[in-house]
Amino acid sequence: METNTSFNEKKSEIMPSDKGLLRISKVAFGQWKELFLDKSTTWVDTILGEICDHYELEHNHKGNCSIDLKLLRKKNYELGDQLIIDGELSLSYNTSCIRCLEVFNEQIHTKIALVIADESFSKKEEYQEVDEVYAEEKNRELYFYERGQLNLKELVRELCFLELNPLPIHNAECKGLCFECGANLNHEQCSHSQS
C-alpha cells in the first residue's frame, strides 16, 4: 500500500539543523526539493536581529526574512557532487532614512541562483578566481560546502547583508533635515530653508 507524503513532510526531509547546517547527502540526486525558511527558524530570526543591530535599531520583530528555495543535487565531471539552488529571498526590516532620520520599513526581494560545490574545487586553479558558473540553463553564483555540509546559516547571512541598502532613503522626494537647526523639512519649514 502506497503512503501519501504531505508537502510539509517532503520539505522536512532536507531541513537544516538548528545550527543551519544542511547535509548534502540528505538531498536526493536528480529531484528538485523545496525548502522554505522564515523568522520562525531561530537562526533566521538571529540574522534579522543582526540586520537591526547593523542599523543600530531595536530588534522589534516587525521585520521579516523568508527564503524560498528549490534544491537539485547532481554530479558531473566539472564540479563533482553539487547542489543547484534556485529561489527567492524576501527581507523587510526597519531602518533610518539617511536624509531625514525617519524610521521606515525597507523591503527587498531578490532572486537566488547558486551552485554549491565541494570545497576541494575551490583549491583548483580554474576555480580560484571564478565566482560564477553556467548550470541548469543560467549563470549562477558559485559557493562551496565543507565536509559534506552546506552552512545554510552563513550563506543566508551573506545573501542578506549583500542585499542591504547602504544608503536607505524612505522616499525619493525626501527633503532631509535643515543643516542649521535640524528641522525635518518633510514636515515643517524653517527660516533657514527659505534662504
C-alpha positions, -999 to +999 in steps of 0.1 A: +000+000+000+014+034-011+016+061+016+008+097+007+035+121+019+024+156+025+041+186+011+055+197+045+068+162+052+087+163+019+102+197+029+113+184+063+134+156+046+160+183+039+156+207+068+189+221+081+199+215+117+193+240+144+227+255+136+218+259+099+238+230+086+224+211+057+239+176+050+243+173+012+236+136+013+201+143+026+192+158-008+184+130-034+201+131-068+181+144-098+149+156-080+141+192-071+133+196-034+117+226-018+128+243+014+111+273+030+126+292+059+114+323+077+120+340+111+102+312+129+136+294+123+157+306+152+189+313+132+169+332+106+155+354+133+190+358+147+201+371+112+172+395+112+184+408+146+219+412+132+205+434+105+187+456+131+220+458+150+237+468+118+214+498+115+215+504+153+178+498+157+160+477+183+151+442+171+114+448+173+103+417+153+084+439+129+107+428+101+107+395+083+130+373+064+119+345+043+139+322+020+120+300-005+144+276-022+144+247-047+174+224-045+187+199-070+216+176-063+236+164-093+271+152-101+292+160-131+329+160-141+332+198-138+321+203-102+315+168-088+287+164-062+269+197-062+237+215-053+219+237-077+198+263-059+170+285-072+149+306-050+139+340-037+150+360-007+124+384+008+136+407+035+118+435+054+133+455+082+132+489+099+159+513+091+165+551+092+164+574+062+199+589+057+184+623+048+158+629+075+165+600+100+128+588+100+125+551+106+108+533+078+103+497+066+127+487+038+117+458+017+140+437-005+130+409-029+157+392-049+161+360-069+188+334-059+206+313-085+236+293-070+258+263-075+272+249-043+302+226-050+326+207-027+353+228-012+380+207-029+371+225-061+379+259-045+416+249-044+417+240-082+434+267-102+405+271-127+380+279-098+402+302-076+392+334-094+357+322-105+326+335-087+300+324-113+294+293-134+268+283-160+245+255-148+209+244-155+205+270-183+216+301-164+246+318-148+248+311-111+270+323-082+295+297-071+298+288-034+314+258-017+303+234+010+327+218+035+329+182+048+296+172+032+276+200+047+264+234+035+264+261+062+230+275+051+230+300+080+262+316+068+250+315+032+217+332+041+235+358+063+258+367+034+230+369+009+210+391+033+239+415+040+248+418+004+213+430-004+211+456+023+208+492+010+239+511+024+221+544+018+184+539+027+160+568+017+124+564+027+112+584-003+130+598-034+114+632-027+127+633+009+139+669+017+160+658+046+170+679+076+179+716+078+216+719+081+213+749+106+185+739+130+179+702+122+142+706+114+127+678+093+119+697+061+094+670+051+071+681+079+079+718+086+095+749+071+122+768+089+137+803+083+169+786+072+153+765+044+138+796+028+171+814+023 
